[in-house]
Amino acid sequence: LKEENASLRSKINKLQIFSETQADKMRKLERKLEENKIKEEKEAQDLEAMVQHVEQNLQLMTKRAAKAENSATKLKQENALLQVQLQNCRTENEALRSGQAASLAAVKQNADVALQNLLRVITNSRSSIKQLVSGAESLQLVADLLTSIDSISEV
């Protein structure tokens, strides 16, 4: 009976030690789980903040692209007007050469003014077109980024 009691006590001690070990492991796992939950919440908040920032940038780039398109349209109209003026100056120049109009100096001055205006419009048009292309490239980059974020969030 004494041997059996001693054996049972030994088993009880071993089981208590095992139980304490398991309880320690469980507490560690619970702490780790809580840390992971906090980390995931922070990552979700960071991701949401990044998405909002990207959306704001997208809106800004869309506004810029629309403004650049409007500017390009206006410059094209101005360019067309200046083309007409240039043609008129050329016609007048031809008329002067054939002896039908006033002084050749006035025509030359008109042609020079028209040419300067035309060159200015061309320069402005090129700049606006470059801005428009840059805006389109930025919008494509944002679209790609949003697609990546979407695929990340699905995982």
C-alpha positions in Angstrom: 0.0 0.0 0.0 2.9 2.4 0.9 4.5 1.6 -2.4 1.3 2.2 -4.3 0.8 5.5 -2.4 4.4 6.6 -3.3 3.9 5.6 -6.9 0.6 7.5 -7.0 2.3 10.6 -5.4 5.1 10.4 -7.9 2.6 10.3 -10.8 0.6 13.2 -9.2 3.8 15.2 -9.0 4.7 14.4 -12.6 1.2 15.3 -13.7 1.3 18.6 -11.8 4.6 19.5 -13.4 3.2 18.6 -16.8 0.1 20.6 -16.1 2.1 23.7 -15.1 4.3 23.3 -18.2 1.2 23.1 -20.4 -0.4 26.1 -18.6 2.8 28.1 -19.2 2.8 27.1 -22.9 -0.9 28.1 -23.1 -0.2 31.5 -21.5 2.7 32.1 -23.9 0.5 31.2 -26.9 -2.3 33.4 -25.7 0.2 36.4 -25.4 1.6 35.6 -28.8 -2.0 35.5 -30.2 -2.8 38.8 -28.7 0.4 40.3 -30.1 -0.5 39.0 -33.5 -4.0 40.5 -33.3 -2.5 43.9 -32.4 0.0 43.6 -35.2 -2.7 42.7 -37.7 -4.9 45.6 -36.6 -2.0 48.0 -37.0 -1.2 46.6 -40.5 -4.9 46.9 -41.5 -4.9 50.5 -40.3 -1.7 51.3 -42.1 -3.1 49.7 -45.3 -6.3 51.7 -45.0 -4.4 54.9 -44.5 -2.3 54.0 -47.6 -5.4 53.3 -49.6 -6.9 56.7 -48.6 -3.7 58.4 -49.6 -3.7 56.7 -52.9 -7.3 57.6 -53.5 -6.5 61.3 -52.7 -3.6 61.2 -55.1 -5.8 59.6 -57.8 -8.4 62.4 -57.4 -5.7 65.0 -57.6 -4.1 63.4 -60.7 -7.6 63.1 -62.3 -8.1 66.9 -61.7 -4.7 67.6 -63.2 -5.4 65.4 -66.2 -8.8 67.2 -66.8 -7.1 70.6 -66.5 -4.4 69.5 -68.9 -6.9 68.2 -71.4 -8.8 71.5 -71.2 -5.6 73.5 -71.7 -4.6 71.3 -74.7 -8.0 71.9 -76.3 -7.7 75.6 -75.8 -4.2 75.6 -77.2 -5.4 73.6 -80.2 -8.1 76.1 -80.9 -5.6 79.0 -80.6 -3.2 77.1 -82.8 -5.9 76.7 -85.5 -6.7 80.5 -85.2 -3.0 81.3 -85.6 -2.8 79.0 -88.6 -5.6 80.9 -90.3 -3.8 84.2 -89.4 -0.6 82.8 -90.8 -2.3 81.8 -94.0 -3.8 85.2 -94.3 -0.4 86.8 -93.9 1.0 84.5 -96.6 -1.8 85.4 -98.9 -1.2 89.1 -98.2 2.5 88.6 -98.8 1.8 87.0 -102.2 -0.5 89.9 -103.0 2.2 92.3 -102.2 4.7 90.5 -104.3 2.5 90.7 -107.3 2.1 94.4 -106.7 -1.5 94.5 -105.5 -1.1 95.8 -101.9 0.7 98.3 -99.8 4.2 98.0 -98.4 6.3 94.9 -98.2 7.6 95.9 -94.7 4.1 95.9 -93.2 3.4 92.4 -94.5 6.8 91.2 -93.3 6.0 92.6 -89.8 2.5 91.0 -89.8 4.1 87.7 -90.9 6.7 88.0 -88.2 4.0 88.7 -85.5 2.0 85.7 -86.7 5.0 83.5 -86.8 6.0 84.5 -83.2 2.4 83.8 -82.1 2.4 80.5 -83.8 5.7 79.5 -82.3 4.5 80.4 -78.8 1.3 78.4 -79.3 3.3 75.4 -80.5 5.6 75.6 -77.5 2.6 75.8 -75.1 0.8 73.0 -76.8 3.8 70.7 -76.5 4.1 71.5 -72.8 0.4 70.7 -72.2 0.6 67.5 -74.2 3.6 66.4 -72.1 1.7 67.2 -68.9 -1.3 65.2 -70.2 0.9 62.2 -71.0 2.5 62.4 -67.6 -0.9 62.6 -65.9 -2.0 59.5 -67.9 1.1 57.6 -66.8 0.5 58.6 -63.2 -3.1 57.4 -63.4 -1.9 54.1 -64.8 0.6 53.7 -61.9 -2.2 54.4 -59.4 -4.5 51.9 -61.1 -1.7 49.3 -60.9 -1.1 50.1 -57.2 -4.8 49.7 -56.4 -4.9 46.4 -58.3 -2.0 45.2 -56.2 -3.6 46.4 -53.0 -6.8 44.6 -54.0 -5.0 41.4 -54.6 -3.1 41.7 -51.3 -6.4 42.3 -49.4 -8.0 39.2 -51.0 -5.1 37.0 -49.6 
